Amino acid sequence: MTTVHEPITAAAELAVWPASTTEPRPGDLAVGGVPLAEAAERFGTPVYLLDEAEVRDRCRTYRDAFPDADIVYAAKAFLCRAMAHWTAEEGLGLDVCSAGELELAVTTGFPAERIVLHGNAKSPRDLDTALRLGVGRVVIDSPSEIARLAAAVGPDGHQKVMVRVVPGISAGGHEKIRTGTDDQKFGLSITDGYAQHAITRILDQPQLELTGLHCHLGSQITSVKPYLVAVRRLVGLMARLHEQHGLVLPELDLGGGHGIAYRPGEPALDLTALARKVRAELADACTTAGLPVPRLIIEPGRAIAGPAGIAVYRVLSVKRTGEHVFVAVDGGMSDNPRPALYGVRYAPRLIGRHSTADRARVTVVGRHCEAGDTLAADAELPADVRPGDLLAVPVAGAYHLSMASGYNLVGRPPVVAVRDGSARLLVRRESLEDIRSRDVGL
């Protein structure tokens, strides 16, 4: 075991935790006024806590940074009925990728006209549901969708659409989440002319109203520069469309992908700088092109949900193998596949008791039958960590439960909202009966 002699200061360690985080007693933390150890005792482990105030504050931060833009929450980061309700109350739109996400949002009361439907391979059910519920925008992602959507709308119908274009920009925290280049499955390329060809086809369908261009460069982007390059390239395309078709598009959607810090000291995208520089770049590019400035649409997901979530696990075993120490917990890749997919790293913390032991570097692993089931590699924990301890993992609100699986049939954890000292269950734990009820054959 490697001992860490210079631990991170308490203030720095909490930098990636929700703003409501306090330490009511040594060795424990509370979020939203709810002690994490008490929540673990009440709801069991693993358990996910979602700080409602943090979610709402982050929604307002985006609205303040982009007062003249539409802010659309990317539901794929995490969606439940409460999340849809909170974002609707804060004045955001919603970006969905399936009929399931769309139905959940609308039946919760989210206004359909404020919803954008995405997806590189929309099913007939996706499109039919979108039209039946009156979704605000459908983002065209491939040429085949144009005829399918037009036929579904019918000659007397009407649907607003956008076109997802690929600006040829490489940005994002991992190659699997970079979507602005020509060598991946999303969108239509500007470089090879597919985007322009698709737009021409849309203009031939009177029941489809093209309102703007859309692009999404990738995820976990911490630099402003790629967005500025995207603005220039998209305005360049808008200028060519105006020259060829007399077309003036009123909307420009720059997607999301805004990077956040998962561990103390990691970089995050400067939202204030992004807003200021994007507005200036867009105004300058449109002036040069002789076009009116379109209305911006921004689609944050991770940056709203991620820092508001906390995962709490219970330690099941501590195993020393040579110089390595493996701390196994009662969750893992079935509720958080991101480390296995992207090699991401977290900063778990011991809660529920105060330890005076030196810190040591350990590997926090899950309970699943995979060597890659690692939750936190090279993590710093007290050297006396032992079975029965509780570990809390911050920045767990995005792409954990939304990507959760049924691996080993352990069941997905519950989601609990915390605010003003109270905790309430949003999504219950998946039970063995839930799993059995889906298995109808013999």
SULGIDA-V973667 format. One record per helix or strand. SS is the DSSP state (helix for helix, strand for strand). FROM is the first residue (numbers start at 0). LEN is the number of residues. If there is no record, write none. Layout:
SS:FROM:LEN + SS:FROM:LEN
//
This chain:
strand:1:3 + helix:9:7 + strand:21:1 + strand:29:2 + strand:33:2 + helix:35:8 + strand:46:5 + helix:51:14 + strand:69:5 + helix:80:9 + strand:92:4 + helix:98:10 + helix:111:3 + strand:114:3 + helix:123:10 + strand:136:4 + helix:142:11 + strand:158:8 + helix:174:3 + strand:177:1 + strand:187:2 + helix:193:10 + strand:207:7 + strand:217:1 + strand:220:1 + helix:224:21 + strand:250:3 + strand:257:1 + helix:270:19 + strand:294:4 + helix:301:7 + strand:308:13 + strand:323:6 + helix:337:5 + strand:348:3 + strand:358:7 + strand:373:9 + strand:389:5 + helix:400:3 + helix:406:3 + strand:413:6 + strand:421:6 + helix:431:7
//
